[in-house]
Amino acid sequence: MKLPKIQLFRKRSIWPRTLLQLFFFALIALISINHTLMKSGAGLSFLPNVTLHAVCPFGGVESLYQFIAEGSFVQKVRESSFVLMNIVFLLAILFGPVFCGWVCPLGTVQEWVGKLGRKIFKSKRYNHFIPSKLDKVLRYARYGVLAWILYITITSGKLLFQDYDPYYALFNFWTGEVTISAFIILSLTLVLSLFVERPWCKYACPYGAVLGLTNLFRIFKIRRVAAACRNDGACDIRCPMNIQVSQKNVIRDHQCIACMECTSEASCPVRETVVFSAGGVK
């Protein structure tokens, strides 16, 4: 009996994720533009005059040491950053790094550029240019970036990372406040996104390094039901972080961004094979 042909890769997506990505990108862009306009008295009256620093949860991480030691914030960090930091951590403990996969505008822009790269190089070649051995080493570089940022922030009491931050450069490139180094890093990130999906997230993002650790103990996990799996690699191809989902029962990889693109709802051709749940296989 001839078995039906299995479709290797279904071009579907988690549409609520797409909507949230668009919403947060538009919101951050609007906040940044409005802040610039407010300086000349031409801002939108219905939108508070907040800065990017006030809506960045990583600012809370950067300022955590100074807040504990002195009860104050690092320069430019606001109390709202601490509130957002706690919300993001709570979500990460429950569901994993959903901030990375569903909210972060810089991650979204990398994905958009990556769609072009995927069309140019096709799915089997795109996101596989870097040799696997080198890739495995580079993935730990973001922990070095995190350690460096925390060190310079603690010792200086200032947000010096702003001078290198591609996220800040992306939403402030028109202001004249962005340094050359931040422009260069942003440009490299966008160019590399044509070859590697989410290169900043994979190799350099300090906040991704922090949130990625929650994959080790988060409550709701991505699980593969081995008995139902056809091992056709559809989930592996779809994963933006190159995680070999088809070889695992539970995804605890520190690089997972909880995007759900590997699940049966998006990529797997067999229902209820790659699922997102709090129970199931260990």
C-alpha positions as CSV (number, residue, x, y, z in Angstrom):
1,M,0.0,0.0,0.0
2,K,1.4,3.3,-1.1
3,L,1.6,5.9,1.8
4,P,0.4,9.4,1.1
5,K,3.0,12.0,0.5
6,I,3.9,14.0,3.5
7,Q,4.1,17.7,3.1
8,L,7.5,18.7,4.7
9,F,6.7,22.3,5.5
10,R,3.4,24.0,5.8
11,K,3.5,27.8,5.4
12,R,1.2,28.6,8.3
13,S,1.7,30.9,11.2
14,I,0.4,31.7,14.7
15,W,-1.7,34.7,13.7
16,P,-2.2,36.1,17.2
17,R,1.6,36.3,17.4
18,T,1.8,38.2,14.1
19,L,-0.8,40.7,15.4
20,L,1.0,41.2,18.6
21,Q,4.3,41.7,16.8
22,L,2.8,44.4,14.6
23,F,1.0,46.0,17.6
24,F,4.2,46.3,19.7
25,F,6.3,47.5,16.8
26,A,3.8,50.2,16.0
27,L,3.5,51.2,19.7
28,I,7.2,51.5,20.3
29,A,7.6,53.5,17.0
30,L,4.8,55.8,18.0
31,I,6.2,56.3,21.5
32,S,9.6,57.2,20.1
33,I,8.3,59.5,17.4
34,N,6.0,61.2,19.8
35,H,8.8,61.8,22.3
36,T,10.8,63.5,19.6
37,L,7.8,65.7,18.6
38,M,7.1,66.6,22.2
39,K,10.4,68.4,22.4
40,S,9.1,70.9,19.8
41,G,5.7,71.0,21.3
42,A,4.1,69.1,18.5
43,G,3.5,65.7,20.1
44,L,0.3,63.8,20.3
45,S,-1.8,65.0,23.3
46,F,-3.4,61.6,24.0
47,L,0.0,59.8,24.3
48,P,2.1,60.4,27.4
49,N,5.6,61.8,26.9
50,V,7.5,58.6,27.7
51,T,10.9,57.5,26.4
52,L,12.1,54.2,25.2
53,H,14.0,53.7,28.4
54,A,10.7,53.9,30.3
55,V,9.2,51.0,28.4
56,C,12.2,48.8,28.2
57,P,12.1,45.9,30.7
58,F,15.9,45.3,30.3
59,G,16.5,48.7,32.0
60,G,15.1,47.1,35.2
61,V,17.7,44.3,34.9
62,E,20.5,46.8,34.3
63,S,19.4,48.9,37.3
64,L,18.7,45.9,39.7
65,Y,22.0,46.0,41.5
66,Q,21.9,49.8,42.2
67,F,18.3,49.5,43.3
68,I,19.1,46.8,45.8
69,A,22.3,48.5,47.0
70,E,21.2,52.1,47.1
71,G,17.5,52.2,46.5
72,S,17.9,54.3,43.4
73,F,17.8,53.7,39.6
74,V,20.6,53.9,37.0
75,Q,20.5,57.1,35.0
76,K,17.5,57.3,32.6
77,V,15.9,54.1,34.0
78,R,12.3,54.7,35.3
79,E,10.2,52.8,37.8
80,S,8.1,51.6,34.9
81,S,11.1,49.5,33.7
82,F,11.0,47.6,37.0
83,V,7.3,47.0,36.7
84,L,7.7,45.7,33.1
85,M,10.7,43.6,34.1
86,N,8.6,41.8,36.7
87,I,5.8,41.3,34.3
88,V,8.1,39.8,31.6
89,F,9.8,37.5,34.2
90,L,6.4,36.2,35.4
91,L,5.4,35.5,31.8
92,A,8.7,33.8,31.2
93,I,8.4,31.6,34.2
94,L,4.9,30.5,33.0
95,F,5.4,30.4,29.2
96,G,9.0,30.9,28.4
97,P,10.7,33.9,26.6
98,V,7.4,35.1,25.0
99,F,8.8,38.6,25.1
100,C,11.5,37.6,22.7
101,G,9.2,35.7,20.3
102,W,6.0,37.8,20.5
103,V,6.8,41.3,21.7
104,C,10.4,42.6,21.0
105,P,10.3,44.9,18.0
106,L,14.0,44.3,17.1
107,G,13.3,40.6,16.9
108,T,10.3,41.3,14.7
109,V,12.4,43.4,12.3
110,Q,14.9,40.7,12.1
111,E,12.2,38.3,11.2
112,W,10.9,40.6,8.5
113,V,14.3,40.8,6.9
114,G,14.7,37.1,7.3
115,K,11.6,36.5,5.2
116,L,13.5,38.0,2.3
117,G,16.5,35.9,3.0
118,R,14.4,32.8,3.1
119,K,13.0,33.6,-0.3
120,I,16.4,34.2,-1.7
121,F,18.1,31.1,-0.3
122,K,15.1,28.9,0.3
123,S,14.2,27.2,3.6
124,K,16.8,24.4,3.5
125,R,19.8,26.7,3.0
126,Y,18.7,29.9,4.8
127,N,19.7,30.0,8.5
128,H,22.3,27.2,8.0
129,F,25.3,29.2,6.7
130,I,27.3,29.1,9.9
131,P,28.9,25.7,10.6
132,S,27.2,23.9,13.4
133,K,30.3,23.7,15.7
134,L,30.9,27.4,15.4
135,D,27.2,28.2,15.9
136,K,27.1,26.2,19.1
137,V,30.0,28.3,20.5
138,L,28.7,31.6,19.3
139,R,25.3,31.0,21.0
140,Y,27.0,31.5,24.4
141,A,28.5,34.9,23.4
142,R,25.4,36.7,24.6
143,Y,26.1,35.7,28.1
144,G,29.4,37.4,27.8
145,V,27.6,40.5,26.5
146,L,25.3,40.4,29.4
147,A,28.1,40.1,31.9
148,W,29.9,43.1,30.3
149,I,26.8,45.2,30.3
150,L,26.1,44.5,33.9
151,Y,29.7,45.3,34.9
152,I,29.9,48.6,33.1
153,T,26.4,49.7,34.3
154,I,27.2,48.8,38.0
155,T,30.6,50.5,37.9
156,S,29.5,53.6,36.1
157,G,25.9,54.0,37.2
158,K,25.0,54.9,33.6
159,L,23.3,53.2,30.7
160,L,26.5,53.0,28.6
161,F,25.0,50.1,26.5
162,Q,22.8,52.7,24.8
163,D,25.9,53.6,22.7
164,Y,25.9,50.1,21.2
165,D,22.3,49.1,21.4
166,P,20.8,48.3,18.0
167,Y,17.3,48.5,19.5
168,Y,17.9,52.1,20.6
169,A,19.4,52.9,17.2
170,L,16.4,51.4,15.3
171,F,13.9,53.7,17.0
172,N,16.1,56.8,17.3
173,F,18.0,56.9,14.1
174,W,16.5,60.2,13.2
175,T,17.3,62.0,16.4
176,G,21.0,62.5,16.2
177,E,21.4,60.8,19.6
178,V,22.6,57.5,18.1
179,T,26.3,56.7,18.1
180,I,28.2,55.4,15.1
181,S,28.9,52.1,16.9
182,A,25.1,51.6,17.5
183,F,24.4,52.3,13.8
184,I,27.1,49.8,12.7
185,I,25.7,47.1,15.0
186,L,22.2,47.7,13.8
187,S,23.3,47.6,10.2
188,L,25.3,44.4,10.7
189,T,22.3,42.8,12.4
190,L,20.0,43.7,9.5
191,V,22.4,42.5,6.9
192,L,23.1,39.2,8.8
193,S,19.4,38.7,9.0
194,L,19.4,37.9,5.3
195,F,21.5,34.9,6.0
196,V,20.8,34.0,9.7
197,E,17.4,34.3,11.3
198,R,17.5,36.6,14.4
199,P,21.3,36.9,14.6
200,W,21.2,39.5,17.4
201,C,18.8,37.2,19.4
202,K,21.0,34.2,18.9
203,Y,24.4,35.6,19.5
204,A,24.4,38.9,21.3
205,C,21.1,39.9,23.0
206,P,21.7,40.3,26.7
207,Y,18.0,40.2,27.6
208,G,17.5,37.1,25.5
209,A,20.3,35.5,27.6
210,V,18.5,36.3,30.8
211,L,15.0,35.2,29.6
212,G,16.4,32.1,27.8
213,L,17.3,30.6,31.2
214,T,13.7,30.3,32.1
215,N,13.3,27.6,29.5
216,L,15.0,25.3,32.0
217,F,12.1,25.5,34.5
218,R,9.1,27.2,32.8
219,I,5.7,25.7,33.6
220,F,4.2,25.5,30.1
221,K,6.6,23.8,27.7
222,I,6.8,22.8,24.1
223,R,6.6,19.0,24.0
224,R,7.0,16.4,21.2
225,V,4.9,13.3,21.3
226,A,7.4,10.8,20.0
227,A,4.8,8.1,19.3
228,A,3.0,10.4,16.8
229,C,6.1,12.0,15.3
230,R,6.9,11.2,11.6
231,N,10.4,12.7,11.9
232,D,10.1,14.6,8.7
233,G,11.9,17.6,10.1
234,A,9.2,20.2,9.5
235,C,9.5,21.5,13.0
236,D,13.3,21.8,12.7
237,I,13.1,23.8,9.5
238,R,10.5,26.2,10.9
239,C,12.4,26.9,14.2
240,P,14.1,30.4,13.9
241,M,16.7,29.4,16.5
242,N,17.8,26.2,14.8
243,I,16.7,23.9,17.6
244,Q,16.4,20.3,16.7
245,V,12.8,19.9,17.9
246,S,12.4,16.5,16.2
247,Q,15.2,15.0,18.4
248,K,13.8,16.1,21.8
249,N,10.8,15.3,23.9
250,V,10.7,18.5,25.8
251,I,12.2,21.8,24.6
252,R,14.4,23.2,27.3
253,D,17.0,24.8,25.0
254,H,18.2,28.2,26.4
255,Q,17.7,29.6,22.9
256,C,14.0,28.9,22.5
257,I,11.9,32.1,22.1
258,A,8.5,30.4,22.6
259,C,7.4,31.5,19.2
260,M,5.4,28.2,18.8
261,E,6.3,28.0,15.1
262,C,7.4,24.4,15.5
263,T,4.0,23.3,16.9
264,S,1.3,21.3,15.2
265,E,-0.7,24.5,14.8
266,A,2.0,26.0,12.6
267,S,4.3,23.5,11.1
268,C,4.0,19.9,12.1
269,P,1.9,17.9,9.6
270,V,0.5,15.7,12.3
271,R,-2.0,17.0,14.8
272,E,-1.2,16.9,18.5
273,T,2.5,15.9,17.9
274,V,4.3,19.1,18.9
275,V,2.2,20.7,21.6
276,F,2.4,23.5,24.1
277,S,1.2,22.4,27.6
278,A,2.0,22.1,31.3
279,G,1.6,18.3,31.4
280,G,2.5,15.4,29.3
281,V,5.8,13.7,28.5
282,K,8.9,14.4,30.7
